[in-house]
Amino acid sequence: METKTVHLAVYDTFADWETGHATAWLARTGFTVRTAGTAADRPVSSIGGLRVLPDVALEDLRPKDSALLVLPGADLWDAGDELAPFARKAREFLEAGVPVAAICGATAGLAREGLLDGRDHTSAVSFYLAATGYEGGGRYVEADAVTDRDLITAGPTEPVAFAREILGRLGAFDATKLDAWFRLFHDSDPAAFAELNA
């Protein structure tokens, strides 16, 4: 049976605004969202000061128990190797055929892990990822969000486009409703509200 559980990685300084649309609408469409942190008994604090106690420790998280791993940006992605285990977990998910979605600084973590070298991707700007020394610069796409096979990437200013790709990849909405959802939350199109709720 296919799991309807999505895992949101949480760590100190995670950018709480980057994944809110995705997690809220996944929950509203029947998915269970669980948090994964370095340790299940150690709270973390977001950039906005929200304290979160992870549901599961990263070492106990198995791809077969998840429909998706979501990696938000965080100051710590560019401050050393503390978050490298999350990039390694992303590799484990991708190798198991389970999707991974990374936004903002998490894309740099995946670049350092070599996960963007053979996939189309995006981020904040191309030179941000180039500074990681990765070999995937030729696959960089100037777009709000990019999906290549099981990997979704987006820059920090595109949480709605990031959510659109996630919702589409997991089939939370059909194509018509997904288009209406995006027009409502990205373009503030009032006509899209009725279409989404039809």
Sequence and secondary structure as in RCSB ss.txt:
>XXXX:A:sequence
METKTVHLAVYDTFADWETGHATAWLARTGFTVRTAGTAADRPVSSIGGLRVLPDVALEDLRPKDSALLVLPGAD
LWDAGDELAPFARKAREFLEAGVPVAAICGATAGLAREGLLDGRDHTSAVSFYLAATGYEGGGRYVEADAVTDRD
LITAGPTEPVAFAREILGRLGAFDATKLDAWFRLFHDSDPAAFAELNA
>XXXX:A:secstr
    EEEEE  TTB GGGTHHHHHHHHHTT EEEEEES TTS EE TT  EE  SEEGGG  GGG SEEEE  BG
GGGSSSTTHHHHHHHHHHHHTT  EEEETHHHHHHHHTTTTTTS B  S HHHHHTTT S GGGB  SSEEEETT
EEEE TT HHHHHHHHHHHTTSS HHHHHHHHHHHHH  THHHHHHT 
